[in-house]
Amino acid sequence: MFTPSERILSLKPSGIRSFFALSAGVEGVISLGIGQPNIPTPAKLIEFAAQELKNQNNYYSLNPGTPLLRAKIAEEYNRRFNFDFTSSNVLIGSGACEILFDIFHTFLNPGDEALLPDPTFLVYERQINLAGGKAVFMPSNSDFTIDIEQTKELITSKTKTILLNFPSNPTGAMMTRSELKAIADLAIDHNLIVISDEVYEYTCYDGREHVCVSTLGIEDRTLIVNSFSKSFCVPGWRIGYAVGPEELINPVNTFHSFVTANATTPLQDALASFMGSPEAISFTDSLQSTLQERKDVIVAGLNSLENVHCPPVQGSFYAFADFSSFFGKPMSTSEIATKIFEETKVVLIPGDEFGSAGEGYLRASFGSASVDELKDVISRLKSLQE
Ligand SMILES: Cc1ncc(COP(=O)(O)O)c(C=O)c1O
């Protein structure tokens, strides 16, 4: 009787949810489905949050965020990357998801084209469509870096934004500084706004260094999108942010002020107290080494399976492996994931959920499982090949 808008009816549903529904309540399931770390939130951060609540810091904050957190974020970026940012360059929102939603709505007119990687975090495409824009997928090289030559061919007079996400969800790929510099030059040549989602900046492996895209001489056209969800293990707190020139931050804040008005006030100030503290530094260091160990186990384990190839995981906490020949007969990606679940109770996400380049691949989130569980996953998968 009540029909949702065309906007909702035309939205592509997420297949990931149906995998969660399939596995809910089933005994013995090991889920490598969910993209969040199963590592406890740092105790000191929880103490700071409790203190803020007790201190009655429970009221609206200014739209772009609390002065303390905005200043702290600017300070951290200046210290780490030698920028000259102030609080005015920072906008806090309810998770990176809200910030991204705000950015697409702020800059895309109907029909404007937004470039994004393939495969990629599936929220981007839906948000671009909700904003009236057209998502244009950039082809990948075999290591899941962006194919720059082919991307050049896709740029039209309607191309407005280019989105980067390295380390990547779902592939674990990273791009080198010189590879990213070529994309930065492309953005300058075609006057594109660069949106760089860097939520996995603290989980880079085997000595690799994260490259902050704004350091490539494109600080005046780049919005860095970031979040505390993954770095401090607080995905439920919903605090994310953007850092960039005021010319880009201010209009996004105008949109944001009519969406959520402000992100949760006490949690913003708790994060401001925690960020940059010795506890925060040792937490992100140990998060990185815990995930490095898990990464080594899952990547080696997947590559030890017959007819499975897992490319190197350089960052984030996802392994993205080619399972197209796993059962030795033609099957769709979703059929492969379903059969694996039915026979082993292991949840892996079909890679084509993240874009057509993910066809035949399955994503394994090792953020959400212990080393022992990851070893168990590999022996369950091996049992299918005996
Ligand atoms: C690439 C990427 N960006 C953003 C997010 C969401 O971050 P937040 O929890 O801050 O909304 C995720 C979550 O999985 C992600 O993988």
The ligand as a MOL file (V3000), in Angstrom:
LIG
                    3D

  0  0  0     0  0            999 V3000
M  V30 BEGIN CTAB
M  V30 COUNTS 16 16 0 0 0
M  V30 BEGIN ATOM
M  V30 1 C 36.7180 1.1010 2.8910 0
M  V30 2 C 35.7680 1.3900 4.0010 0
M  V30 3 N 35.3750 2.6600 4.2070 0
M  V30 4 C 34.5140 2.9600 5.1970 0
M  V30 5 C 34.0060 1.9850 6.0280 0
M  V30 6 C 33.0260 2.3580 7.0910 0
M  V30 7 O 33.6170 3.0760 8.1200 0
M  V30 8 P 32.7120 3.6340 9.3020 0
M  V30 9 O 32.4960 2.5400 10.2830 0
M  V30 10 O 33.5350 4.7410 9.8740 0
M  V30 11 O 31.4270 4.1310 8.7200 0
M  V30 12 C 34.3610 0.6520 5.8290 0
M  V30 13 C 33.7860 -0.4120 6.6590 0
M  V30 14 O 33.8910 -1.5950 6.4140 0
M  V30 15 C 35.2660 0.3480 4.7850 0
M  V30 16 O 35.6590 -0.9080 4.5490 0
M  V30 END ATOM
M  V30 BEGIN BOND
M  V30 1 1 1 2
M  V30 2 1 2 3
M  V30 3 2 2 15
M  V30 4 2 3 4
M  V30 5 1 4 5
M  V30 6 1 5 6
M  V30 7 2 5 12
M  V30 8 1 6 7
M  V30 9 1 7 8
M  V30 10 2 8 9
M  V30 11 1 8 10
M  V30 12 1 8 11
M  V30 13 1 12 13
M  V30 14 1 12 15
M  V30 15 2 13 14
M  V30 16 1 15 16
M  V30 END BOND
M  V30 END CTAB
M  END
